Amino acid sequence: MTAENRKSLSIIVSKGTLDWAYPPFILATTAAAMDMDATLFFTFYGLGLLKKQLDLEVSPLGNPAMKMPVGGLHLGMPNLVAALPGVTAGATAMMKNMIAKKGVASIEELRDIALESGVKLVACQMTMDLFEFKKEDMIEGVCFGGAATYLEEAVKADVNLFI
């Protein structure tokens, strides 16, 4: 397949929690494995996924679909309980434990796979400036650009997603 015929994927990544980090990296690495071009454009809170040091959390607050397996059941958590101190840390620990137990790749591993597979990781320069991040804060292999950089990829892409 020639470069002109290759299918392509473009995703805007705007969320930076542990649970929202998986979909863009899994889709992009899968696209690369299928010989597609893939671009991830990280903006606002998604930009944190490109930082060298990750400390990702998952929040049950305002997430009624989050039902964790407990004792053979899948239990949801009311917002009142989710707002209590320590609940985010507990939910994050449970999720990280499940990820490890099930052998799911970490976000750091998925980032490495994405880079090795040729996925283009673009950090939004405006968001970098807004949140006062430095290029040195980000992992190696990241490109920097703005909305025009994203749109140049998006207009050519067969699949465009916003996560």
N, C-alpha and C positions, 0 to 999 in steps of 0.2 A: 504494500500500500504506500503510495507516495504521500509526501507531506501535505499536498493540496487536498488529497482525498481523505485524510485522517479525520475522524470524528473528534469533537472537542467538548469539554465541560468547563464551565465557569461558575464559581460560587462566591457570593459575598458572605463572609464570615463575620457576624456582628455580635456574637455571644461568646462569653469566655468561661462558662462554668464547665465542670467536669462532664456532665451529661450532654451539654450542647457542643462539646469539643469533638466528640466521636463522629457524628454524621459527616461533617465536611472532609475529615481526614480519611475516613473509610471510603466514601464515595470517590474522592480524588485518587487514592491509591488503587482502588478497583478499576477506575477509568484508565489509569496508567498501565495496569496489568492487562487491560483489554486493548492496548495499543492506541489509546486515545490521548490527546493533549489535554492537560488539566491545569487550570489556574485557580488559586484560592486568593481572594482579596480580603485582607483582614482589616476591619475598621471598628471603631469604637471599642466595646468591651472584648470583641474577638481578637483585637490586636495583642492582648496579653498572652495569647496562646503561642506567640512567637518569641516571648522572652526566654532568656537562657534559664532563668530560675522559675520553675512553675510551682505554684501552691494552689492547685485547683480545688474548688469546693462544689458541692451540689446542695441546692437549697430546696427543701420541701415547701417553703413558704410560697403560697400562691400557685402551687403545682398540684391540683387535685388528681391528676393522672398518675402521680408518683405513688405507686403501691409496691412496697418492699415485701419480699418473701420472708415471712416469719412463722415458724412452726407449721409449715405446710399450707398456710394461707397467704394471701396477698393483701396486706393491710395498708390503707391510706392513713393520712395524718391530717386532722383538722388544722386550719390556719392558726387557731388559738394556741394549739400545742406547738406548731412549727415555729411560732414567734418567740418561744421561750429560749433563754440563753442556753447554749450548748447543743441545741437540737440540730443545727446545721453541721456542727462538728461530728455529731453522732451519725447523721445521715451520710456525711462524706466518708466516715470510717467504714460504715456498712457497705457503701457502694464500692470503695476501693478494695475491701475484703472480697466482695463478690467478683470483681474484675480479676483479682489475683487468683481466686479459687477456680474460676472458669477458664483461666489461661488466656484471657483477652489481653491484647497488646496494650501497653501504656500509651498515653498521648506522646510522650517523648519518643517511644519506639515508632509510632505512626508518623511522627514528623520526620524522623530519620529515613524511614521507608519512602515517604513522599519525596524527599530531596533526592535520594538515590534513584528513584524512578523517574525523575525529571519533572515532577510537579512543580509548577512555578508558584512560589509563595511571595505575595506582594503585600507589603506593609503600607497602609495608608499614611502618606506623609502629613496630611492635615491632622489626623488623629495623633500621630507621633508628636507634632508640635503642640496640639491641644493638651495632651496628657503629660507633656514634658518628658517623653521617653527619648533616649539617645540611641543611636545606631548600635553602640557598644552593648546596649541592654539586650539586643536581639541575637538569635542564633545565627550562625554562619549560613550563607546561601540564600538569604532573604533579599528580595528586590524592594525598592522603595518607589512609590508613585502615587498619583492621585486619581481622581475620578476619570480623567481622560485615559489613564493607563488601563483602568478596569474596562472602560467602555470599548477600547480598541480590541480587547480580548472578547468581550461579550458580544459584539456585533458579528464576530466570526464563529462564535460557539454554536454548537447544535443543541446544547442543553445549558440553560442558565437557571441557577437557584439562588435563593436568599435564605440563609440560615442564621 
